[in-house]
Amino acid sequence: METSHRPAATWFEDPEAGTFQCIYRFKHADGRWRWVTQQLLVLSLTRAGLLDRVLMTFYDCTTQQKKLAERHIAALAAKRMN
């Protein structure tokens, strides 16, 4: 988890570009896998350059991730046929 958040340090170099996104996968209680996207936008920093205020959103991106995986598998299968 820590490694996936390291790119978020962009607010130190450029506070205007202080955003990042992480995609998490977890197994739902019903046994199916779900993907959730977390997006964070830095709204303000302290004088020391630390995060002060952020806007964080989460949304279910399971459908998009499944389609992406299907396209990836199809592309790999097409390469094997060549």
N, C-alpha and C positions, 0 to 999 in steps of 0.2 A: 504494500500500500504506500509506504513512504516513497519508494522509487517512482511510482506512477504520478506522484504529486510534485516531483522535483521540477519539471518544466514550468510549474506555476510560479516560479521565482522571477518570471519576466517583469513583474512590477518593480523590481529593484533597478533594472536597466531602463525601463520605459513605463512609467505608471499609466500612461494613456493606453498601452497595449496589455494591461494586466488582466488577462482572461485565461481560463483554461477549461478543459473538458475531460472528464473521465467516464468510461463506460464500465459498469459493473455487471457481472452475471451472478445470479444466485438461483438456488433451487427453491421454488415455491412450495408451500405446504401441500399443494395438490400433486406434487411430484414433477411438475413441468419446470423447465428452465425459463427464467425471465432475464431480460437485459434492461438496465436503467441507465440513462445518461444524466450525469451531473454537470451542470455548467455553472461557472463562477465568474462573476464580473467584479473587479475591484472598483469600488466607488470612491474610497478615500484611504489615505495612509496617515500614520502618525508622523510627527516631526522626525522621528528616528527611522522612518521608512518601513515601519511594520504595518500590517493590515489593521485598518480601523473599521471600515464598513465594507461589506460585500453583499452582492445580490446573488443568491444561490437558487438554482432551479433544478428540479428533477423531473424526468418524464420517462415513460415506458417506451422503449425503442425496440421491443421484441420483434415486431413485424419487420422493421427495417433490417435488423441484424440477421434474421432468418433469410430474407431476400438476398442480402449481401453474401451470406454463406453459400446459398444456392448458386449464385453467379460465379463465385470463386471455384466451387466444385465443378461446375460446367466448363469453366475455362481450363482447369487442370485436366479434365477428361478430354477436352478437345486437343490439348497439347500431346497427350498420350497417343492419340489416334494419328497424329502427323509423323 
